[in-house]
Amino acid sequence: MIRVALVVALVACHGTDELEKKVTKLEEEIATLRKERQFLEVKHVQLLKEVTELEQKVDELTKKAAPPSFGARPSNRLQPKPDKTYSLAIDPMDSIEGSADALVTIVEGYEYACPFCERARATMDELEKRYGKDVRWVGKQLVVHPQIATPAALAICAANLQHKFAAMDHVLWEEGFKARQFDNSGCEADADGCPKMVKFARKLHLDVDRFRTDMKGSCTSWLSGNRRAFEHLGANATPTFFINGRFISGAQPADSFATLIDEELARAKSRVQSGTKPAEYYDKWVVDAGDKDLTP
């Protein structure tokens, strides 16, 4: 069929012998392209298979090599209920974006090896645009892939102590997570620190000596505190959110968050009108009044 079409298209302009040569050449080129396409399709399937196998091996190695100190997933634990308010204090070392006067606080537990956490970034940006000064975001590290996510968790803490949270956060997602540039857990104890994290710190013009010291010192204690706080409330997956103490899990659409935010915002405004100071709202009505555990 292809040959007939080619002949019809060219017959008006060329003689029969010349036409035959051109058609033959075009047929050979088509045959070559088909072979190349078949080869690429087979290669594509092979590569997908290899990628899947590698991802499975990484998961297996991560589980085998995972140290017990950070991010161990507790089993058979109760889950927080979305209709309850849970007490989750804000640590001075947490990453905070927004005003202390904000009536709604979103505490997010996340890590830099979690694709759903990366996806949730856009949702948090959208919520910031929707609610402005009424909402603040508090970031805590909840490490569930300790072998590769622990160094980044310590790095964001150390950068935050030098007031470079936003810059390090961007680098850890764009050059760390997306490029799969992970250090191995435990490198913070080495004399030279974690090589990839230190490289990022130098790029951001941080005090590298202080950065290394903070990673293996105060940030290690902070990370342990994050883990205990979330595990105490039954939160053991990422991303995990508490909106004024109310639980929501996963990279859900912005509207799912907005439902809770609107409820909490209305409640907060009512309490502020009754005398609660905005800057004291979270501590009074979430930390002090919220449930301290998962009792039914």
PyMOL commands that set and color helices and strands:
alter all, ss='L'
color gray80, all
select helices_A, chain A and resi 2-10+16-65+115-134+146-161+165-177+187-189+195-203+208-216+218-232+254-273+278-288
alter helices_A, ss='H'
color red, helices_A
select strands_A, chain A and resi 95-97+104-110+135-141+240-243+246-249
alter strands_A, ss='S'
color yellow, strands_A
deselect
rebuild
show_as cartoon
